Amino acid sequence: MRIAITGSTGLIGTALVRSLRAGDSARPGGPAGGHDVVRLVRHPPAAPDEVRWDPRRQEVDTAGLAGCEAVVHLAGAGVGDHRWTAAYKREIHDSRVLGTRALATALATMDAPPRVLVCGSAIGYYGDTSDRRTDESAPPGTGFLPEVCVDWEAAAAPAREAGIRTVFARTGLVVARSGGAWGRLFPVFRLGLGGRLGDGRQYWSFISLRDQVAALRHLIDTDGLSGPVNLTAPEPVTNREVTAVMGRVLHRPTLLSVPAPVLRVALGEFAGDVLGSQRVVPARLLASGFTFAHPGIADAVRAA
C-alpha cells in the first residue's frame, strides 16, 4: 500500500516508518511490509517521500497524497516535554486539534480519499480511573488531558463524515529504550537512582514499542475496526510493580522514592497525571484478534 504518516520523526512514527518499509511483519504472523510510505512535513519537501502540510494554516498538499490507501496521524507536541505553562498547554491542545482538523478536512475533499485514517489519541481520554478496569466503553474523564483528547478526536469528524474509516489509537505509556516516558526512566534506573513515584499504587497502562507498531498496522489492515481502540498491554501494572521489574532487569537497587509533594514542585500541574492511576485495557484490540509479543511488563522492559 501507499501510506501517509504525520509525526514520522517521533518515537512511534520513526519505528512505524521503518517497519512499513522494511518488508518485515512487526510481529510473528503479521502482515507483510514493503509499503510505499509518504511523510507529511512542515518544511518545503526535500526528498521524494515528503509532502508539505501546515496544520496552523490548515493547508495540506492533497496532490501528494494521491493514491494513499491509509493515513496515520501521529503529530503533536510532547505532553511531558515542558512544564505546563498556559502557553505550553495551548500548544499541546492546538498541535493536536488543528493538525487533525486540517488533515481530516483535506482528506474529505479528495476525489479518491484513503480508505482509513488512523488518528493518534491517548488513554488520557479517561482521566484518573483509580483501580477500575477501563475499556473503550468508558466516558471521558475530567481535567486538561481528557479535554484535549475529546477535542482531538472530535476534530477528525470531516473524515468520518466523508465515509473514511476513522480509528482513534488511544495509546498508553510506550516502553522504549529512548523517547517517551521510559526514555527518561532508563537512565535514572541505570544509575541506581530509580524508585517508585508517590506511593507507587497508581496503575500504569503500558505497551512495548514493538506491540505499538504492530497494533497500528493491525488498525490499518482490519476493516471492521473504527472508533476508539486502546493500545495498551492486556494487564496494567502499578508503579510499584514497574519499579521492581526495572530493578530486576537492570540489576540495580530501587530503594529510593519520590514523594508526591516533591513531584508537584518539580513537574507542576503535570505531576497530577504522573501520580494519577489509569488501569486501561485493550478490549477491542483483543476482540479483533490482535496478539501481543510482550504482554507483560518484564517482557516489555527486557525488549526495550
KAWO-V613234 format. One record per backbone hydrogen bond with DSSP energy under -1.0 kcal/mol. NH is the residue of the N-H (numbers start at 1). CO is the residue of the C=O. Records with the same first field share a line. If there is no record, write none. Layout:
# KAWO-V613234
NH->CO  CO
This chain:
# KAWO-V613234
3->36
4->70
5->38
6->72
10->7
14->10
15->11
16->12
17->13
18->14
19->15
20->16
21->17
22->18
30->27
35->20
36->1
38->3
39->49
40->5
41->51
50->47
51->39
53->41
54->59
59->54
61->52
62->60
65->62
66->63
68->65
69->2
70->2
71->116
72->4
73->118
85->83
89->85
90->86
91->87
92->88
93->89
94->90
95->91
97->93
98->94
100->96
101->97
102->98
103->99
104->100
105->101
106->102
107->103
108->104
110->107
115->69
116->69
117->165
118->71
119->167
120->73
121->169
123->171
125->122
126->123
127->124
129->277
132->129
134->279
138->135
141->125
147->143
148->144
149->145
150->146
151->147
152->148
153->149
154->150
155->151
156->153
157->154
160->156
161->157
162->158
163->160
164->159
165->115
167->117
168->227
169->119
170->168  229
171->121  169
172->231
173->205
175->207
183->179
184->181
185->181
186->182
189->185
190->186
191->187
192->189
193->188
198->258
200->197
204->237
207->173
209->175
212->208
213->209
214->210
215->211
216->212
217->213
218->214
219->215
220->216
221->217
222->218
225->222
227->166
229->168
231->170
233->206
237->204
239->202
240->200
242->238
243->239
244->240
245->241
246->242
247->243
248->244
249->245
250->246
252->247
258->196
263->259
264->260
265->261
266->262
267->263
268->264
270->267
271->268
272->269
274->270
275->271
278->203
280->278
281->134
283->281
286->282
287->283
288->284
289->286
290->285
300->296
301->297
302->298
303->299
304->300
